[in-house]
Amino acid sequence: MEKYDWNLLDIYSDKSEIEIDIKKVEQLCLEIEKYKGKLSVSSENMYECYSKLETLEVLLLKVCAYAMLKHHQNMAEPENLKLYKDTQLLESKISSRLSFITPEVSDIDDDVLRKFLEENSKLKEYSRIIEKIIKYKKHILNKEGKYIVSRLSEVLNSMDNIYTMLSDVDFKFGSFKVDGKKYDVTHGKYISLLSSENVEVRKKAFESMYEEYKKYINTITELYLTSVKKNVIISNLENYSSSLESAVESDDSTVSVYDNLIKSVNNNLNLNYRYMKLKKKLLKLDKMHMYDVYVNALDENKTKITYDESKEIIKSALEVYGKDYIDVINRAFEEGWIDVYEKENKNSGAYSMGVYGIHPYILANYSDDIEAVSTIAHELGHTMHSYFASNEQNYFNSEYTILVAEVASTVNEILLSEYLINKETNKMKKASLINNQLDRVRATLIRQTMFAEFEKIVHEKVEQEISLTADDLCDIYYELNKKYFGEDVISDEYIRYEWARIPHFYRDFYVYKYATGISSAISIATKILSGKSGYVNRYIDMLKQGGAKDSLDLLRSVDVDLETEEPVNDAFLYFEKKLNELEELLK
């Protein structure tokens, strides 16, 4: 293991170990299948089934996580790809063979299920699973339907994998020269290029990126529409009124949360227009293009920040959580939990993946700038959430929804930003940091809501059986872009293809959770920084709950209610406050 690579030895030290666990998974599957048709016989049968299922799931997660992490380190390595595909196939087979459990429990009378929970203290460990089955009975497919869908799961979920291979491995964005200097365009370097002071660098990077997506726009359109149609078909089979309702319920969320978000953001777009107008003025541009949006016109923070320097900055910003929290972060930094730097054929972007019973892993593509520091802080939020939940809850209850997950990560980003702003004494550097924070809130709250509105429109059209072409999707996106950015930004022709670059669209209705996440996070971070008595402990306790309670109830425990417009409106108050601070500094 290199210093800045993952230490995957914490999962498996050699191939023989993964083979042993695969055999254990297959054996446990056989043992669980013996309960088929017998779950209603006794509470003990049900307990034994769920207990064995939990053991199987933990082992299967280890196997699949190891394979995915190996694959993402080098996606062109055939051996890694084979292991990844083999484990995906294993997961699909296990899922189909055990697909009888939920429908069979669903067929049992509610009173009998509650009687089982009352008489068997051991079964209470799995009460949340059973209570959710009772709650969502009308959406649970019968045994035959569940079996068919699970058998098809590998195929139904293949669009994401195909898109990832196309975009991350097959696409080559090339290079260009400006003033004799060569610039390579990659996913990892793209935003950095768009942040360049040189408008020609920004323009050529923008065009190089989207020319490749334009070239394959018909293929990507078919991939995405197939993914949407899959969502629509499955939601219909499960008796949901829409694919949106199906998606939000899987997060313990509601359609009103989604709709409130879009409504509130649309009602506050004037603040984005105001910010874009200020940015255009600061950049001294007669015409402001989409490739100018990412530039910090006040960028006084050009000093490179090494990864090792970033570690100390992050720990200082997060010390408000206390020693126990920082001790775990030290482990993440020093014990190979993070794969740090961009490498050829490595998966792009960043994520944190919890591995129950081991520890989480973070994929990063660190680029020695302030944004890269923020990304590490963000992913550490996910990591700490997984770490706390795994240590406090059983496997099933440790699995929190993304609605809550994006809160933990974004709280860390806000704490980092406020720390940097407050300790800065140079007026222009402070203004630069505030500008960065405004950009971050804009990108997370406003831009992600634009993505969410795009998803909603496309899914609704497919549900209405309206045929869509690549031009239709590009037109929908283009009109939304104009609405969200306003008259002071030229919506360039190439921006029509931006939707095709968003991998999260292959996880239906995922992106809205970034926007609700930052709204919730602003509320939480503000309370933490205010020193509100006992609040940090309440927040950490929420993280420790994992998925033991419904997501909206978890957020209400820290005074955030997403079924109202208040959190989103409060986020815009924060945005407006920062905008006022910036304008005041620039007087």
C-alpha positions in Angstrom: 0.0 0.0 0.0 1.3 3.4 -1.0 1.0 6.2 1.6 -1.9 8.0 -0.2 -3.8 4.8 -1.3 -6.5 2.8 0.3 -5.5 0.2 2.8 -7.8 -2.6 1.5 -5.9 -5.1 3.6 -8.3 -4.1 6.4 -11.0 -5.9 4.4 -9.1 -8.8 2.9 -5.4 -9.6 3.1 -5.4 -12.1 0.2 -7.7 -13.6 -2.4 -8.4 -16.8 -0.3 -10.2 -14.7 2.3 -12.7 -13.2 -0.1 -13.3 -16.7 -1.6 -14.0 -18.0 1.9 -16.5 -15.3 2.6 -18.2 -15.9 -0.8 -18.7 -19.5 0.2 -20.1 -18.4 3.6 -22.5 -16.1 1.8 -23.7 -19.0 -0.4 -24.0 -21.3 2.6 -26.0 -18.8 4.6 -28.3 -18.3 1.6 -29.0 -22.0 1.6 -29.8 -21.9 5.4 -32.1 -18.9 5.0 -34.0 -20.5 2.1 -35.1 -23.3 4.5 -37.3 -20.8 6.2 -39.3 -20.2 3.0 -43.0 -20.8 3.7 -42.2 -21.0 7.5 -41.9 -17.4 8.6 -45.5 -17.3 9.8 -45.0 -20.4 11.9 -43.3 -18.8 14.9 -41.5 -15.6 16.0 -38.4 -17.8 16.5 -38.3 -18.7 12.9 -38.6 -15.1 11.9 -35.8 -14.1 14.3 -33.5 -16.8 13.1 -34.2 -15.8 9.5 -33.4 -12.2 10.0 -30.4 -13.0 12.2 -28.8 -15.1 9.5 -29.8 -12.5 6.9 -28.0 -9.8 8.8 -24.8 -12.0 9.0 -25.1 -12.7 5.2 -25.6 -9.0 4.4 -22.5 -7.9 6.4 -20.4 -10.5 4.6 -21.9 -9.6 1.2 -21.2 -5.9 1.8 -17.5 -6.7 2.6 -17.2 -8.8 -0.6 -18.9 -6.2 -2.9 -17.2 -3.2 -1.3 -13.8 -4.8 -1.7 -14.5 -5.5 -5.4 -15.9 -2.1 -6.1 -13.0 -0.3 -4.3 -10.4 -2.4 -6.2 -12.2 -1.7 -9.5 -12.5 2.1 -8.9 -8.7 2.3 -8.2 -8.1 1.2 -11.8 -11.2 0.7 -13.9 -9.1 -0.5 -16.9 -7.6 -3.4 -15.0 -9.3 -6.6 -16.3 -8.8 -8.6 -13.1 -10.4 -5.9 -11.0 -13.3 -5.5 -13.5 -13.9 -9.3 -13.5 -14.0 -9.4 -9.7 -16.4 -6.4 -9.6 -18.7 -8.0 -12.2 -18.6 -11.4 -10.4 -19.6 -9.8 -7.1 -22.4 -7.9 -8.7 -23.7 -11.1 -10.2 -23.4 -12.8 -6.8 -25.3 -9.9 -5.2 -28.0 -10.2 -7.8 -28.3 -14.0 -7.4 -28.5 -13.7 -3.6 -31.1 -11.0 -3.9 -33.3 -13.1 -6.1 -33.0 -16.2 -4.0 -33.9 -14.4 -0.8 -36.6 -12.2 -2.4 -39.3 -14.3 -0.7 -38.6 -12.8 2.7 -40.3 -9.4 2.5 -43.4 -10.6 0.5 -43.8 -13.5 2.9 -43.7 -11.3 6.0 -46.0 -8.9 4.2 -48.6 -11.7 3.8 -48.7 -12.2 7.6 -51.5 -10.4 9.4 -50.4 -7.2 11.1 -51.7 -8.4 14.5 -49.7 -11.6 14.2 -46.5 -9.6 13.4 -47.0 -7.3 16.4 -47.7 -10.4 18.6 -44.4 -11.9 17.4 -42.6 -8.7 18.4 -44.2 -8.6 21.8 -43.5 -12.3 22.7 -39.9 -12.5 21.3 -37.4 -10.0 22.9 -34.7 -11.1 20.4 -36.9 -10.3 17.4 -37.3 -6.7 18.7 -33.8 -6.1 17.3 -35.4 -6.2 13.9 -38.6 -4.4 14.8 -37.8 -1.5 12.5 -37.7 -3.8 9.4 -41.0 -5.4 10.4 -42.8 -2.1 11.2 -41.7 -0.7 7.8 -43.1 -3.8 6.1 -46.4 -3.2 7.8 -46.3 0.5 6.8 -45.6 -0.1 3.2 -47.5 -3.3 2.6 -49.4 -2.0 -0.4 -46.1 -1.3 -2.2 -44.6 -4.7 -1.7 -44.7 -7.0 -4.7 -45.9 -10.5 -4.3 -43.3 -13.4 -4.2 -43.4 -13.9 -7.9 -43.1 -10.3 -8.8 -40.3 -9.7 -6.2 -38.5 -12.7 -7.6 -38.7 -11.5 -11.2 -37.6 -8.0 -10.4 -34.7 -9.3 -8.3 -33.6 -11.6 -11.1 -33.6 -8.7 -13.5 -31.9 -6.3 -11.1 -28.5 -6.6 -12.7 -29.9 -5.7 -16.1 -32.3 -3.1 -14.7 -29.4 -1.3 -12.9 -26.9 -1.7 -15.8 -27.5 1.8 -17.3 -25.4 3.4 -14.5 -22.5 1.0 -15.1 -22.6 1.5 -18.9 -22.7 5.2 -18.5 -19.8 5.2 -16.0 -17.6 3.1 -18.3 -18.5 5.3 -21.3 -17.9 8.6 -19.5 -15.0 7.7 -17.2 -13.1 5.2 -19.4 -14.0 5.6 -23.0 -14.4 9.4 -23.3 -11.2 11.3 -24.0 -11.6 15.0 -23.7 -8.2 15.7 -25.2 -6.0 18.8 -24.6 -5.6 22.3 -25.8 -3.0 25.1 -25.8 -3.4 28.6 -24.6 -0.4 31.0 -24.8 1.9 28.0 -25.6 0.8 26.1 -22.5 -0.8 22.7 -22.8 -3.9 21.8 -20.8 -5.3 18.3 -20.4 -9.0 18.0 -19.9 -10.2 15.3 -17.5 -13.1 15.0 -15.1 -10.8 15.7 -12.2 -9.3 18.8 -13.7 -12.4 20.3 -15.3 -13.7 22.5 -12.5 -10.1 23.7 -11.9 -9.8 24.7 -15.5 -13.2 26.6 -15.3 -11.8 28.5 -12.3 -8.8 29.8 -14.4 -8.3 33.6 -14.6 -7.7 33.1 -18.4 -11.1 33.3 -20.2 -9.6 31.3 -23.2 -8.7 28.4 -20.8 -12.2 28.4 -19.4 -13.8 28.6 -22.8 -11.7 25.8 -24.4 -12.1 23.5 -21.4 -15.9 24.0 -21.5 -16.0 23.3 -25.2 -13.7 20.3 -25.0 -15.8 18.7 -22.3 -19.2 19.2 -23.9 -18.1 18.5 -27.5 -17.5 14.9 -26.4 -20.9 14.6 -24.8 -22.5 16.2 -27.8 -20.8 13.6 -30.0 -22.5 10.8 -28.1 -25.7 12.6 -27.0 -28.1 10.2 -28.8 -26.5 7.2 -27.0 -26.6 8.9 -23.6 -30.2 10.0 -24.2 -31.2 6.3 -24.8 -29.3 5.2 -21.7 -30.9 7.9 -19.5 -34.4 7.4 -20.9 -34.1 3.6 -20.4 -33.1 4.3 -16.7 -36.2 6.6 -16.3 -38.5 4.1 -17.9 -37.2 1.5 -15.5 -38.0 3.8 -12.6 -41.5 4.4 -13.9 -42.2 0.7 -14.6 -41.0 -0.4 -11.1 -43.0 2.3 -9.3 -46.1 1.3 -11.3 -45.6 -2.4 -10.3 -45.3 -1.3 -6.7 -48.5 0.7 -6.7 -47.0 4.1 -6.3 -48.8 7.1 -7.9 -45.5 8.2 -9.5 -41.8 7.3 -9.7 -41.1 10.4 -7.5 -43.3 9.1 -4.7 -41.5 5.7 -4.9 -38.1 7.4 -4.7 -38.8 9.8 -1.8 -40.4 7.1 0.3 -37.3 5.0 0.1 -35.6 8.0 1.8 -38.4 8.2 4.5 -39.2 11.4 2.8 -42.3 12.8 1.0 -43.3 14.4 -2.2 -44.1 17.6 -0.3 -40.4 17.8 0.7 -39.4 17.6 -3.0 -42.1 20.1 -4.1 -41.4 22.5 -1.3 -37.7 22.6 -2.3 -38.4 23.4 -5.9 -41.0 26.0 -5.0 -38.9 27.7 -2.4 -35.8 27.8 -4.6 -37.8 29.2 -7.5 -39.2 31.9 -5.2 -35.7 33.0 -4.2 -34.0 32.9 -7.6 -33.7 36.7 -7.5 -30.8 36.2 -5.0 -29.0 34.1 -7.6 -29.6 36.8 -10.2 -28.2 39.4 -7.8 -25.1 37.2 -7.2 -24.5 36.6 -10.9 -24.9 40.3 -11.5 -22.2 41.0 -8.9 -19.9 38.3 -10.3 -20.2 39.7 -13.8 -19.2 43.2 -12.4 -16.3 41.8 -10.5 -15.0 39.9 -13.5 -15.4 43.1 -15.6 -17.2 41.2 -18.3 -19.4 42.8 -20.9 -20.9 39.4 -21.4 -20.9 36.6 -18.9 -21.0 33.0 -20.1 -21.6 29.7 -18.4 -17.9 29.0 -18.4 -17.4 32.1 -16.3 -19.7 31.1 -13.5 -17.1 29.1 -11.5 -14.5 31.8 -11.4 -13.8 33.6 -8.1 -13.1 37.1 -9.3 -11.7 37.8 -5.8 -9.5 34.8 -5.7 -6.8 35.8 -3.2 -6.3 32.2 -2.1 -4.1 30.8 -4.9 -1.6 29.2 -2.5 -1.5 25.5 -3.0 -2.7 23.5 -0.1 -1.0 20.1 0.1 -3.0 17.1 1.3 -1.0 17.0 4.6 -1.7 20.7 5.2 -5.4 20.1 4.5 -5.6 17.6 7.3 -4.6 20.1 10.0 -7.0 22.7 8.6 -9.9 20.3 8.6 -9.2 19.1 12.2 -9.0 22.7 13.4 -12.3 23.5 11.7 -14.1 20.5 13.2 -12.6 20.6 16.7 -16.0 22.0 17.9 -17.2 18.4 17.8 -14.8 17.4 20.5 -11.8 15.0 21.0 -13.6 11.7 20.2 -14.7 13.0 16.8 -11.2 14.3 15.9 -9.5 11.0 17.1 -11.5 9.1 14.5 -10.6 11.6 11.8 -7.0 11.1 12.7 -7.5 7.4 12.1 -9.1 8.1 8.7 -6.1 10.2 7.7 -3.4 7.9 9.0 -4.7 4.4 8.5 -5.4 4.3 4.7 -9.1 5.1 4.8 -8.6 7.6 1.9 -7.4 7.1 -1.7 -6.2 10.6 -2.2 -4.9 11.5 -5.7 -6.2 11.3 -9.3 -4.7 8.5 -11.3 -5.2 7.2 -14.8 -8.3 5.1 -15.1 -9.3 5.8 -11.5 -13.0 6.5 -10.9 -13.7 10.3 -11.1 -15.3 12.4 -8.4 -15.4 11.6 -4.7 -17.5 9.4 -2.3 -17.4 7.7 1.0 -18.4 4.1 1.4 -19.1 2.5 4.8 -18.0 -1.1 5.2 -19.9 -2.4 8.3 -17.6 -4.0 10.8 -14.5 -2.6 9.2 -14.5 1.2 8.6 -15.5 3.6 5.9 -13.4 4.3 2.8 -13.2 7.6 0.9 -12.4 8.0 -2.8 -10.9 11.4 -3.6 -9.1 13.1 -6.5 -7.2 15.7 -4.5 -6.0 18.7 -6.4 -4.1 20.9 -3.9 -6.7 23.7 -3.7 -9.3 25.0 -1.3 -12.1 23.2 -3.1 -10.2 19.9 -2.6 -9.9 20.6 1.1 -13.7 21.2 1.2 -14.3 17.9 -0.6 -12.3 16.0 1.9 -14.2 17.6 4.8 -17.4 16.8 3.0 -16.6 13.1 2.6 -15.4 12.9 6.2 -18.9 13.9 7.2 -20.3 10.8 5.5 -17.5 8.8 6.9 -18.1 9.9 10.5 -21.8 9.3 10.1 -21.2 5.7 8.9 -18.6 5.1 11.6 -20.9 6.3 14.4 -24.0 4.5 13.1 -22.1 1.2 12.6 -20.7 1.3 16.1 -24.1 2.0 17.7 -26.6 0.1 15.6 -27.1 -3.4 14.1 -26.4 -3.7 10.4 -30.0 -3.0 9.3 -30.5 0.1 11.5 -27.0 1.5 10.7 -28.1 2.0 7.1 -29.3 5.7 7.0 -30.9 7.3 4.0 -29.2 9.8 1.7 -31.6 12.5 2.8 -29.8 12.4 6.2 -26.4 11.5 4.8 -26.0 14.7 2.8 -26.7 16.7 6.0 -23.7 15.2 7.8 -21.3 15.9 4.9 -22.5 19.4 4.3 -22.4 20.5 8.0 -18.7 19.8 7.8 -18.3 22.0 4.7 -20.1 24.9 6.3 -18.0 24.6 9.5 -14.8 24.6 7.4 -15.9 27.6 5.5 -16.9 29.6 8.5 -13.7 28.7 10.2 -11.6 29.9 7.3 -13.7 33.1 7.0 -13.6 34.0 10.6 -9.8 33.5 11.1 -8.9 35.5 8.0 -7.8 39.1 8.7 -7.0 40.3 5.2 -10.0 42.1 3.8 -9.7 40.8 0.2 -8.9 37.3 1.2 -11.9 37.3 3.5 -14.0 38.5 0.6 -12.6 35.7 -1.5 -13.6 33.1 1.0 -17.1 34.5 1.3 -17.3 34.4 -2.5 -16.3 30.7 -2.4 -19.0 30.0 0.2 -21.6 31.7 -1.9 -20.5 29.7 -4.9 -20.7 26.5 -2.8 -24.3 27.3 -1.6 -25.3 28.3 -5.1 -23.9 25.1 -6.6 -25.5 22.8 -3.9 -28.8 24.5 -3.2 -29.7 26.2 -6.5 -27.9 24.1 -9.1 -28.9 20.8 -7.6 -32.5 22.0 -7.4 -32.3 22.8 -11.1 -31.2 19.2 -11.7 -34.0 18.0 -9.5 -36.6 20.0 -11.5 -35.1 18.5 -14.7 -35.5 15.0 -13.3 -39.1 15.7 -12.3 -40.1 17.1 -15.7 -38.5 14.2 -17.6 -40.0 11.5 -15.4 -43.5 13.1 -15.6 -43.3 13.2 -19.4 -42.3 9.5 -19.5 -45.2 8.7 -17.1 -47.5 10.6 -19.5 -46.1 8.4 -22.3 -44.7 11.4 -24.2 -41.9 10.3 -26.4 -38.6 12.2 -25.9 -35.6 12.7 -28.1 -32.1 14.0 -27.4 -33.2 17.5 -28.6 -36.2 17.4 -26.2 -34.0 16.7 -23.2 -31.5 19.3 -24.2 -34.3 21.9 -24.7 -35.8 21.1 -21.3 -32.4 21.5 -19.7 -31.5 24.7 -21.6 -34.8 26.4 -20.6 -34.2 25.5 -17.0 -30.7 26.8 -17.1 -31.9 30.2 -18.5 -34.5 30.4 -15.7 -32.1 29.6 -12.9 -29.2 31.8 -14.0 -31.1 34.9 -15.3 -30.4 37.5 -17.9 -26.9 38.4 -16.7 -25.5 35.0 -17.8 -25.5 33.8 -21.4 -26.8 30.3 -21.6 -24.3 29.0 -24.2 -25.3 26.4 -26.7 -23.0 23.8 -25.2 -24.8 24.1 -21.8 -27.6 22.1 -23.5 -25.5 19.0 -23.1 -24.6 19.5 -19.4 -27.4 17.1 -18.2 -25.6 14.3 -20.0 -22.5 14.8 -17.8 -24.4 14.2 -14.5 -23.9 10.6 -13.3 -26.3 11.1 -10.4 -29.2 11.1 -12.8 -28.8 7.3 -13.0 -29.8 7.2 -9.3 -33.4 8.4 -9.6 -34.3 11.6 -7.7 -31.0 11.6 -5.9 -29.8 15.1 -6.4 -32.6 16.9 -4.5 -31.0 15.5 -1.3 -27.9 17.7 -1.8 -30.2 20.7 -1.8 -32.3 19.6 1.2 -29.0 18.5 2.8 -27.4 22.0 2.6 -30.6 23.6 3.9 -30.6 21.3 6.9 -26.8 21.7 7.3 -26.9 25.5 7.4 -29.5 25.3 10.2 -27.5 22.7 12.1 -24.1 24.4 11.6 -25.5 27.8 12.6 -26.7 26.3 15.9 -23.4 24.5 16.5 -21.4 27.7 16.0 -23.8 29.7 18.2 -22.8 27.4 21.1 -26.3 26.4 21.8 -26.3 24.3 25.0 -26.2 20.6 24.4 -26.7 20.9 20.7 -23.5 19.2 19.5 -24.3 16.1 21.6 -27.9 16.1 20.1 -26.4 16.2 16.6 -23.9 13.5 17.3 -26.6 11.4 18.8 -28.6 11.9 15.6 -25.6 10.5 13.6 -25.4 7.5 16.0 -29.0 6.7 15.3 -28.2 5.8 11.7 -31.4 4.6 10.2 -33.1 3.5 13.5 -35.7 6.2 13.0 -37.4 7.8 9.9 -35.2 10.4 8.3 -37.6 13.3 8.8 -38.0 12.4 12.5 -34.2 12.3 12.9 -33.9 15.8 11.4 -36.8 17.1 13.6 -34.7 15.9 16.6 -32.2 18.6 15.7 -35.0 21.2 15.0 -35.1 20.9 11.2 -38.5 20.2 9.6 -38.2 19.6 5.8 -41.9 19.3 5.3 -42.1 23.0 5.7 -40.4 25.7 3.5 -38.6 27.1 6.6 -35.2 25.3 6.2 -34.9 26.2 2.5 -35.9 29.8 3.2 -33.5 30.0 6.1 -30.7 28.8 3.8 -31.5 31.7 1.5 -31.4 34.0 4.4 -27.8 32.7 5.1 -27.0 33.1 1.4 -28.3 36.7 1.5 -26.4 37.4 4.7 -23.1 36.3 3.0 -23.9 38.3 -0.1 -24.5 41.4 2.1 -21.2 40.7 3.9 -19.4 40.5 0.5 -20.9 43.6 -0.8 -20.0 45.5 2.4 -16.3 44.3 2.2 -16.1 45.5 -1.4 -17.3 49.0 -0.7 
